[in-house]
């Protein structure tokens, strides 16, 4: 009987296994957790029932004792690991795109200059795009903006990135632009001439509109006008060969974000210009980032 007392004590721990799930269900307020409470409670009842039935057997007392001892430890261990994983999944879900109509988001658009240059093969197009998008992802991540949660649209020779509102918008300027400029300058130094990359960038912010085809609305239209403006194209042409990036920031973004200041923002290096494209005539702020990698956070 002493063996069975010991086994009963250990087995009673299995009965306690559902209790942490009850606590988690109350704190996390997820109905799915109650299903696991029910499942573990059923398993605990079945274990106790089997224990009672095994106690009536004459020749299997020792075998059942060891089976219950290790089985209960395994049951408790599995429940603890499962609860930890379940809690992590609920409290820290994997990043997903979370952008809805009416949200005030940061807008970032980039375009490769001379992408369709005569003599470039399709393989070169693939390599250039792969390199640029890889560097762009690294720049976003190193700036504290999760690349996975951004809404992205490929434009063939560039990309439009919609940044959810939970990320500070000043990071689209610093350190993102400094990081991207430095990485592109480093790439251009060591690569073949046909693989060198120079880009135009436009930055804006506003309340976006989503339809079945993607992002639309006035902020998106203004972003496109800034990116394709003659002012920005001329700035890239006049910039030194070692400067791979020119940036045009909307006046609204400059007023609402840049003028408020932020870590590392250098507002003095931006100059005001007039953008006149199609039906759009607005003020904007032009900047040619220094390709030298300076003290980034």
NORTAUR-V739711 format. One record per residue. N is the residue number from 1. RES is the residue in three letters. PHI is phi as a letter, one per 20 degrees, with the letter a starting at -180 (none if undefined). BURIAL is b if it has 16 or more other C-alpha atoms within 10 Angstrom, else e. Layout:
n: (N,N)
res: (RES,RES)
phi: (PHI,PHI)
burial: (BURIAL,BURIAL)
This chain:
n: (1,2,3,4,5,6,7,8,9,10,11,12,13,14,15,16,17,18,19,20,21,22,23,24,25,26,27,28,29,30,31,32,33,34,35,36,37,38,39,40,41,42,43,44,45,46,47,48,49,50,51,52,53,54,55,56,57,58,59,60,61,62,63,64,65,66,67,68,69,70,71,72,73,74,75,76,77,78,79,80,81,82,83,84,85,86,87,88,89,90,91,92,93,94,95,96,97,98,99,100,101,102,103,104,105,106,107,108,109,110,111,112,113,114,115,116,117,118,119,120,121,122,123,124,125,126,127,128,129,130,131,132,133,134,135,136,137,138,139,140,141,142,143,144,145,146,147,148,149,150,151,152,153,154,155,156,157,158,159,160,161,162,163,164,165,166,167,168,169,170,171,172,173,174,175,176,177,178,179,180,181,182,183,184,185,186,187,188,189,190,191,192,193,194,195,196,197,198,199,200,201,202,203,204,205,206,207,208,209,210,211,212,213,214,215,216,217,218,219,220,221,222,223,224,225,226,227,228,229,230,231,232,233,234,235,236,237,238,239,240,241,242,243,244,245,246,247,248,249,250,251,252,253,254,255,256,257,258,259,260,261,262,263,264,265,266,267,268,269,270,271,272,273,274,275,276,277,278,279,280,281,282,283,284,285,286,287,288,289,290,291,292,293,294,295,296,297)
res: (UNK,UNK,UNK,UNK,UNK,UNK,UNK,UNK,UNK,UNK,UNK,UNK,UNK,UNK,UNK,UNK,UNK,UNK,UNK,UNK,UNK,UNK,UNK,UNK,UNK,UNK,UNK,UNK,UNK,UNK,UNK,UNK,UNK,UNK,UNK,UNK,UNK,UNK,UNK,UNK,UNK,UNK,UNK,UNK,UNK,UNK,UNK,UNK,UNK,UNK,UNK,UNK,UNK,UNK,UNK,UNK,UNK,UNK,UNK,UNK,UNK,UNK,UNK,UNK,UNK,UNK,UNK,UNK,UNK,UNK,UNK,UNK,UNK,UNK,UNK,UNK,UNK,UNK,UNK,UNK,UNK,UNK,UNK,UNK,UNK,UNK,UNK,UNK,UNK,UNK,UNK,UNK,UNK,UNK,UNK,UNK,UNK,UNK,UNK,UNK,UNK,UNK,UNK,UNK,UNK,UNK,UNK,UNK,UNK,UNK,UNK,UNK,UNK,UNK,UNK,UNK,UNK,UNK,UNK,UNK,UNK,UNK,UNK,UNK,UNK,UNK,UNK,UNK,UNK,UNK,UNK,UNK,UNK,UNK,UNK,UNK,UNK,UNK,UNK,UNK,UNK,UNK,UNK,UNK,UNK,UNK,UNK,UNK,UNK,UNK,UNK,UNK,UNK,UNK,UNK,UNK,UNK,UNK,UNK,UNK,UNK,UNK,UNK,UNK,UNK,UNK,UNK,UNK,UNK,UNK,UNK,UNK,UNK,UNK,UNK,UNK,UNK,UNK,UNK,UNK,UNK,UNK,UNK,UNK,UNK,UNK,UNK,UNK,UNK,UNK,UNK,UNK,UNK,UNK,UNK,UNK,UNK,UNK,UNK,UNK,UNK,UNK,UNK,UNK,UNK,UNK,UNK,UNK,UNK,UNK,UNK,UNK,UNK,UNK,UNK,UNK,UNK,UNK,UNK,UNK,UNK,UNK,UNK,UNK,UNK,UNK,UNK,UNK,UNK,UNK,UNK,UNK,UNK,UNK,UNK,UNK,UNK,UNK,UNK,UNK,UNK,UNK,UNK,UNK,UNK,UNK,UNK,UNK,UNK,UNK,UNK,UNK,UNK,UNK,UNK,UNK,UNK,UNK,UNK,UNK,UNK,UNK,UNK,UNK,UNK,UNK,UNK,UNK,UNK,UNK,UNK,UNK,UNK,UNK,UNK,UNK,UNK,UNK,UNK,UNK,UNK,UNK,UNK,UNK,UNK,UNK,UNK,UNK,UNK,UNK,UNK,UNK,UNK,UNK,UNK,UNK,UNK)
phi: (none,f,f,f,f,f,f,f,f,f,f,f,f,f,f,f,g,f,f,f,f,f,f,f,f,f,e,e,l,d,g,f,f,f,f,f,g,f,f,f,f,f,f,f,f,f,f,f,f,f,f,f,f,f,f,e,e,e,d,d,f,f,f,f,f,f,f,f,g,f,f,f,g,f,f,f,f,f,f,f,f,f,f,f,f,f,f,f,f,f,f,c,f,f,f,c,f,c,c,c,g,n,f,e,d,f,c,c,c,c,b,e,f,m,f,e,g,f,o,e,e,f,f,f,g,f,f,f,f,f,f,f,f,f,f,f,f,f,f,f,f,f,e,n,d,f,f,f,e,f,e,c,c,f,d,n,d,a,b,d,c,d,e,g,f,f,d,g,f,f,f,f,e,b,e,g,f,f,f,f,f,f,f,f,f,f,f,f,f,d,d,f,g,f,d,f,c,c,c,d,c,c,c,b,b,r,e,e,c,d,c,f,d,p,e,b,o,f,g,f,f,f,g,f,f,f,f,e,f,f,g,f,f,f,f,f,f,e,f,g,g,f,d,e,c,c,c,c,d,f,f,f,f,f,f,e,d,f,f,f,n,r,g,n,f,d,f,f,e,d,d,f,c,d,d,c,c,l,e,d,c,c,e,b,c,e,b,d,f,f,f,f,f,d,g,e,f)
burial: (e,e,e,b,e,e,b,b,e,b,b,e,e,b,b,e,b,b,e,e,b,b,e,b,b,e,e,e,e,e,e,e,b,b,e,b,b,e,e,b,b,e,b,b,e,e,b,b,e,e,b,e,e,b,e,e,e,e,e,e,b,e,e,b,b,e,e,b,b,e,b,b,e,e,b,b,e,e,b,b,e,e,b,e,e,e,b,e,e,e,e,e,e,e,e,e,e,e,b,e,e,e,e,b,b,b,b,b,b,b,b,b,b,e,b,e,e,e,e,e,e,e,e,e,b,e,e,b,b,e,b,b,e,e,b,b,b,b,b,b,e,b,b,e,b,b,b,e,b,b,b,b,e,e,e,e,b,b,b,b,b,b,b,b,b,e,e,e,b,b,b,b,b,b,b,b,b,b,b,b,b,b,b,b,b,b,b,b,e,e,e,e,e,e,b,b,b,b,b,b,b,b,b,b,b,b,b,b,b,e,e,e,e,e,b,e,e,e,b,b,e,b,b,b,b,b,b,b,b,e,b,b,b,e,b,b,e,e,e,e,e,b,b,b,b,b,b,b,b,b,b,b,b,b,e,e,b,b,e,e,e,b,e,e,b,e,e,e,e,b,e,e,b,e,b,e,b,e,e,e,e,b,b,b,b,b,b,b,b,b,b,e,e,e,e,e,e)
